[in-house]
Amino acid sequence: MSAKSPAVVMLRRNFKHVARNPTSVFNAILMPIIIMLMFVYMFGDAFSVGVDYIDYATPGLILLAVCYGLGGTATAVNSDMTKGIINRFKVMDVSRGAVLTGHVIASVLTNVVSIAALIGVALLLGFSPAASFPDWLGVAGIVLLLAFAAGWLTVALGLAAKSPETAGMAAVPLVMLPFFSSAIVPAEKMGPGLRQFAEYQPFTPIIETVRGLLNGAPETGTTLTAVAWCAGIAVVGYLWASATFTKRA
């Protein structure tokens, strides 16, 4: 792909916007680390999970890190739409795919930086995965697939919102959903109702897949369920984003 192609130009533009926004950097990179320190040092001893809590929590916190920067992506997408920048791109004959894909890839790259920082801190805190090299490749694949899927869904939410403020709020359910999964504690330790919700919502099989890979013991059934959820979310997000962009632009 040429360095001057519309997709690369849009990616460079969006990534620079993220890097220059302290709030986005804090939410995407520093907040997951703060949450890790809080749960491991403040609450870790309160949870009985059968293994060192840092080993249990890290897979869930990796997936939580994917979601923490989504509010900034939704706000950026909506700002482009509501401030007329999209119309300027249309005059410049920049394709719809380049505009939307630029936001998605910028979100994925931000997630890569965030997760790398989070894993580095986890290793300093005593995280000791048993994953082999193929297992790590599997972790990378699942995390990137989720980041891609969540990116498209977030772009769709940003396009559908009426203002940048409501766009940021629209991403809040995606940020909160991992907390109601097996990320922090096993689903079976939750109360009735919440336990069933945690077991059947999309983040739990994704987290359990990453946890199994990091433990060196992946489960095929859980992995297939996780991939199916990610693929479904990506398709829904892409179709919704494309339709909304066409309608509003």
N, C-alpha and C positions, 0 to 999 in steps of 0.2 A: 504493500500500500504506500502510495507516494506521501512524502512528508507534507505536501501542500494539498492533499485531497481534503474535501469538505469534512469527512469523518475525523481525520487527524486534527484538523484545525479546531473543530468543535470540542474534541477531547482535550486538547491543550488549553483552550479557553476555560472549560469547566473545571479542569484540575487546578488551574491557577486561581480561580475564584474560591475554590475550597481552601487552598493553601493560604490565601490572604484573609480568610475569615476566621478570627480566633475562636468564635463560638462553635463553628463547624469542626475545627480541629480538636477542641476540647471534647465535644460530644462524641466524635468519631474515634478518637485515639485515647484521650486521657480518662474519660468517664468509665470505660470498661475496666481499666486498670484500677481505678479507685474502687469500683464495685468489687473487684477481685480481692483487693486488700481488706475491704470491709467484711466480706463474707468469710474469708479465710482467717483473719485475725480476731474479728469480733464475734462471729457466730459459728465458726468452724467446729469448735469443741461441743456445740449444742446438738450437732447432727450426728446420728449413728448410721453410717452408710456402709460399714464393713471394710472400708479401705481408708487410707489417708484422705482427708477431705479435699486437699488440693488436687489429688488425682481424680477424685469424683467430679469436682466442680469445674475444672478447666475446660473439658469438652463443652459443657453448657455455656460457659462464659465466652468461649470462642464464637458460638452461634449468636449469643447475645450481642457480641461486638459487631456482628454483621448488621444488626438492626439499629444500633445507636446513632449511626450517621444518616439514617434515612430521612429524618425530618428536614435536614439541610438540603437534601436532594429534591424533596417535594417542593420546598420553598423556592429553590432556584428555578425549577421547571415552571412553576406558576408565575414567577416574576418575569421570566422570558415571555410568557404568553400574555400577561396582563399589561406589561409595559410597552408592548408593540415591537419588541426586538424580533419576534418571529416574523412579523411582516417585513422587516428589513432583510432578514435572511431569504425570504421568498423573492424579494426584488433582486437579490444577489444570486438567485437560482441555486440556493443551497437546498439539498433534498431533505424531505421529512425524515428519512432514515438516518441521515447524518446528524441532524439536530437531536433526535431522541436517543440514538445510539451513543452519542457523545456523553450525554448525562449518565446513561447506564454504565458505560465503561469507566467513567470517572468515579462513580460510586463503587464499582468493583475494585479499582486500584486503591481507593481510600481504605476499603475493607482489608485489602492485603497488607497495607502498612499497619493498620490497627491490630490485626491478628498477629502479625509478626512481633509487634511490641508486647502484646499480651502474653504470647508464648514465652518470650524472653523473660518477662517478669515472673511467670509461673515457674520456669526452670530455676530462677534465683530463689523462689520460695520453697523449692523441694519437689516440684513436679517431676515424676520419673516414669515416663511412658514406656511400655514394653513393645511399642510398634516397630515393625521391620520397615525397610525402605519401601516395599510395595504398599504396606499399610499407610505410611505417610503420604504416598501418592494418592491413595484412596481418600484420605482425609482432605488433601488439597482439592481433589476433584469434587467431593461433596460440598465443601465450603464454597468453592467457586461457583458451583451450580446453584446453591442457595443464594449467594450474593447476586448472581445474574438474575435469578427469578425475582428476588425481592426488589432489585433495581427496577425492573420493568413494572412491577406492581406499584412501586412508589412513584415512578414517572406518571403512571395512569392516575394515581390519586392526586398528584400535583396538577395535572391538566384538568381534572374534573372539578377541583376546588375553585371557589369564586375569588379568593384573594390569597396572597402569600401567607397571611396569618392562619387562615383556615386550612391551607395546604399543610403547614407544619403540624397542626392538630390532627389532621387526617392520618398522619403516619404514627400517631401515638399508639393505636392498638397493635401495630406491628412491633413496636418497641416493648410493649408490655407482655405480649403473648409468650415469650420464652420464660417469664417468671411463673407462668401457670402451666409449666411443663415439668419434665424431669431434670431440668437444668440445675436446680439448687438442691432439691431433695427428691428421692424416688417417689414416683406417683403413688405407689402402694401405701406410703406413709401419710398421704393426704386424707382429708375427711371425705365422706360420701358426697357425691355430686362433683366436687372439685377433682376427686381422683379420676372419675370417668371422663371429665373434660380433658384432664392432662393426658390420659391414655390415648384419646382419639383425636387430639388436635395435631396439626402438621409438624410442629417443632419437636415433639417427643421422639418419633421414629428417626428424625434427622439427627437429633442429639445422641440417641442411643447408638446410631450407626457410627458416628464419630467416636463415641466412647468405646465401642467395641473395637474399632480400628486402632485406637491409641493403646488399648489393652492387649492388642495382638490377637483378639478373638472376635472377628467380625461375624455377624449373623446374616446369612443370605436373605432371609425373609424380611428382616428389618431394613436391610440395605435397599432392596427392591421397593419397599414402601416409601422410603425416604426419597429415592430417585423419582418415583411416580409423583409424589407431592411437589417436588421441586419443578418437574417438567410441567405439571398442571398449572402451578402458580405462574410460571414463565409464560405459558401460552395465553392464559387469561389476561395477564398484565400486558403482554404485547398487543393482543387484539383490542383490548380496552383502550390502551394508549393510542394506537393507530387510529381507531375510530373517533376518539375524542379530539385528537389533533386535527384530523380532517374536518371535523365539524366546526371546531372553534377557529381554526386558522383560515 
